[in-house]
Amino acid sequence: MPDLRENDGVVLRDDLPGIGLRRGAIGTIVHVFTRPRLAFEVEFCDRDGRTLAQVPLTPEQIEWPVTA
């Protein structure tokens, strides 16, 4: 697994319908958790930079690197 850090871009692997995010959404890591297990707080924004959601995700829920 790569060394993911704050400000790295990631892609959502699966839909999160409860918060309105779809597979393929691009987000930015805003915090890395190491305890009790590895997880990432990821912020998803719209095209105008407004935050749509900020959620904790496990490494299995994201893909990287972001290629656009």
TIDRENDO-246286 format. One record per residue (C-alpha): residue number from 1; residue in three letters; x, y, z. Coordinates in Angstrom, 1 decimal. Layout:
// TIDRENDO-246286
<pt><num>NUM</num><residuo>Ala</residuo><X>X</X><Y>Y</Y><Z>Z</Z></pt>
...
// end
This chain:
// TIDRENDO-246286
<pt><num>1</num><residuo>Met</residuo><X>0.0</X><Y>0.0</Y><Z>0.0</Z></pt>
<pt><num>2</num><residuo>Pro</residuo><X>1.4</X><Y>3.4</Y><Z>-0.9</Z></pt>
<pt><num>3</num><residuo>Asp</residuo><X>2.1</X><Y>6.0</Y><Z>1.7</Z></pt>
<pt><num>4</num><residuo>Leu</residuo><X>-1.0</X><Y>8.1</Y><Z>1.5</Z></pt>
<pt><num>5</num><residuo>Arg</residuo><X>-0.8</X><Y>11.5</Y><Z>3.1</Z></pt>
<pt><num>6</num><residuo>Glu</residuo><X>-3.0</X><Y>14.6</Y><Z>3.8</Z></pt>
<pt><num>7</num><residuo>Asn</residuo><X>-3.8</X><Y>16.4</Y><Z>0.5</Z></pt>
<pt><num>8</num><residuo>Asp</residuo><X>-3.5</X><Y>13.3</Y><Z>-1.6</Z></pt>
<pt><num>9</num><residuo>Gly</residuo><X>-6.3</X><Y>12.7</Y><Z>-4.1</Z></pt>
<pt><num>10</num><residuo>Val</residuo><X>-8.3</X><Y>9.5</Y><Z>-4.0</Z></pt>
<pt><num>11</num><residuo>Val</residuo><X>-11.3</X><Y>8.0</Y><Z>-5.8</Z></pt>
<pt><num>12</num><residuo>Leu</residuo><X>-14.3</X><Y>6.4</Y><Z>-4.1</Z></pt>
<pt><num>13</num><residuo>Arg</residuo><X>-14.6</X><Y>2.7</Y><Z>-5.0</Z></pt>
<pt><num>14</num><residuo>Asp</residuo><X>-18.3</X><Y>2.2</Y><Z>-4.1</Z></pt>
<pt><num>15</num><residuo>Asp</residuo><X>-21.5</X><Y>4.3</Y><Z>-3.9</Z></pt>
<pt><num>16</num><residuo>Leu</residuo><X>-22.3</X><Y>5.9</Y><Z>-0.5</Z></pt>
<pt><num>17</num><residuo>Pro</residuo><X>-26.0</X><Y>6.6</Y><Z>-1.1</Z></pt>
<pt><num>18</num><residuo>Gly</residuo><X>-26.7</X><Y>7.7</Y><Z>2.5</Z></pt>
<pt><num>19</num><residuo>Ile</residuo><X>-24.5</X><Y>10.8</Y><Z>1.9</Z></pt>
<pt><num>20</num><residuo>Gly</residuo><X>-25.1</X><Y>11.2</Y><Z>-1.8</Z></pt>
<pt><num>21</num><residuo>Leu</residuo><X>-21.7</X><Y>10.1</Y><Z>-3.1</Z></pt>
<pt><num>22</num><residuo>Arg</residuo><X>-21.2</X><Y>7.8</Y><Z>-6.1</Z></pt>
<pt><num>23</num><residuo>Arg</residuo><X>-18.5</X><Y>5.5</Y><Z>-7.2</Z></pt>
<pt><num>24</num><residuo>Gly</residuo><X>-15.8</X><Y>7.4</Y><Z>-9.0</Z></pt>
<pt><num>25</num><residuo>Ala</residuo><X>-16.1</X><Y>10.6</Y><Z>-6.9</Z></pt>
<pt><num>26</num><residuo>Ile</residuo><X>-12.8</X><Y>12.3</Y><Z>-6.4</Z></pt>
<pt><num>27</num><residuo>Gly</residuo><X>-11.8</X><Y>13.4</Y><Z>-2.9</Z></pt>
<pt><num>28</num><residuo>Thr</residuo><X>-8.9</X><Y>14.8</Y><Z>-0.9</Z></pt>
<pt><num>29</num><residuo>Ile</residuo><X>-7.5</X><Y>13.2</Y><Z>2.2</Z></pt>
<pt><num>30</num><residuo>Val</residuo><X>-7.7</X><Y>15.7</Y><Z>5.0</Z></pt>
<pt><num>31</num><residuo>His</residuo><X>-6.6</X><Y>13.5</Y><Z>7.9</Z></pt>
<pt><num>32</num><residuo>Val</residuo><X>-4.9</X><Y>10.1</Y><Z>8.3</Z></pt>
<pt><num>33</num><residuo>Phe</residuo><X>-5.9</X><Y>7.9</Y><Z>11.2</Z></pt>
<pt><num>34</num><residuo>Thr</residuo><X>-3.6</X><Y>5.1</Y><Z>12.4</Z></pt>
<pt><num>35</num><residuo>Arg</residuo><X>-5.5</X><Y>3.9</Y><Z>15.5</Z></pt>
<pt><num>36</num><residuo>Pro</residuo><X>-7.4</X><Y>1.8</Y><Z>16.1</Z></pt>
<pt><num>37</num><residuo>Arg</residuo><X>-6.7</X><Y>1.0</Y><Z>12.4</Z></pt>
<pt><num>38</num><residuo>Leu</residuo><X>-5.7</X><Y>2.8</Y><Z>9.3</Z></pt>
<pt><num>39</num><residuo>Ala</residuo><X>-8.4</X><Y>5.1</Y><Z>7.9</Z></pt>
<pt><num>40</num><residuo>Phe</residuo><X>-8.6</X><Y>8.4</Y><Z>6.0</Z></pt>
<pt><num>41</num><residuo>Glu</residuo><X>-10.9</X><Y>11.4</Y><Z>6.5</Z></pt>
<pt><num>42</num><residuo>Val</residuo><X>-11.7</X><Y>12.3</Y><Z>2.9</Z></pt>
<pt><num>43</num><residuo>Glu</residuo><X>-13.4</X><Y>15.6</Y><Z>1.7</Z></pt>
<pt><num>44</num><residuo>Phe</residuo><X>-15.5</X><Y>15.6</Y><Z>-1.4</Z></pt>
<pt><num>45</num><residuo>Cys</residuo><X>-16.3</X><Y>18.9</Y><Z>-3.1</Z></pt>
<pt><num>46</num><residuo>Asp</residuo><X>-18.4</X><Y>20.1</Y><Z>-6.0</Z></pt>
<pt><num>47</num><residuo>Arg</residuo><X>-16.9</X><Y>22.0</Y><Z>-9.0</Z></pt>
<pt><num>48</num><residuo>Asp</residuo><X>-17.2</X><Y>25.3</Y><Z>-7.1</Z></pt>
<pt><num>49</num><residuo>Gly</residuo><X>-15.2</X><Y>24.0</Y><Z>-4.1</Z></pt>
<pt><num>50</num><residuo>Arg</residuo><X>-18.1</X><Y>23.6</Y><Z>-1.8</Z></pt>
<pt><num>51</num><residuo>Thr</residuo><X>-17.9</X><Y>20.6</Y><Z>0.5</Z></pt>
<pt><num>52</num><residuo>Leu</residuo><X>-20.4</X><Y>17.9</Y><Z>-0.4</Z></pt>
<pt><num>53</num><residuo>Ala</residuo><X>-19.3</X><Y>15.4</Y><Z>2.3</Z></pt>
<pt><num>54</num><residuo>Gln</residuo><X>-16.4</X><Y>14.7</Y><Z>4.6</Z></pt>
<pt><num>55</num><residuo>Val</residuo><X>-16.2</X><Y>11.1</Y><Z>5.7</Z></pt>
<pt><num>56</num><residuo>Pro</residuo><X>-13.9</X><Y>8.5</Y><Z>7.2</Z></pt>
<pt><num>57</num><residuo>Leu</residuo><X>-13.0</X><Y>5.8</Y><Z>4.8</Z></pt>
<pt><num>58</num><residuo>Thr</residuo><X>-10.9</X><Y>2.6</Y><Z>5.0</Z></pt>
<pt><num>59</num><residuo>Pro</residuo><X>-8.2</X><Y>1.8</Y><Z>2.5</Z></pt>
<pt><num>60</num><residuo>Glu</residuo><X>-10.6</X><Y>-0.7</Y><Z>0.9</Z></pt>
<pt><num>61</num><residuo>Gln</residuo><X>-13.0</X><Y>2.0</Y><Z>0.1</Z></pt>
<pt><num>62</num><residuo>Ile</residuo><X>-10.7</X><Y>4.2</Y><Z>-2.0</Z></pt>
<pt><num>63</num><residuo>Glu</residuo><X>-8.4</X><Y>3.9</Y><Z>-5.0</Z></pt>
<pt><num>64</num><residuo>Trp</residuo><X>-5.3</X><Y>5.8</Y><Z>-5.9</Z></pt>
<pt><num>65</num><residuo>Pro</residuo><X>-3.6</X><Y>7.4</Y><Z>-7.6</Z></pt>
<pt><num>66</num><residuo>Val</residuo><X>-6.1</X><Y>9.8</Y><Z>-9.1</Z></pt>
<pt><num>67</num><residuo>Thr</residuo><X>-5.7</X><Y>10.1</Y><Z>-12.9</Z></pt>
<pt><num>68</num><residuo>Ala</residuo><X>-7.6</X><Y>12.7</Y><Z>-14.7</Z></pt>
// end
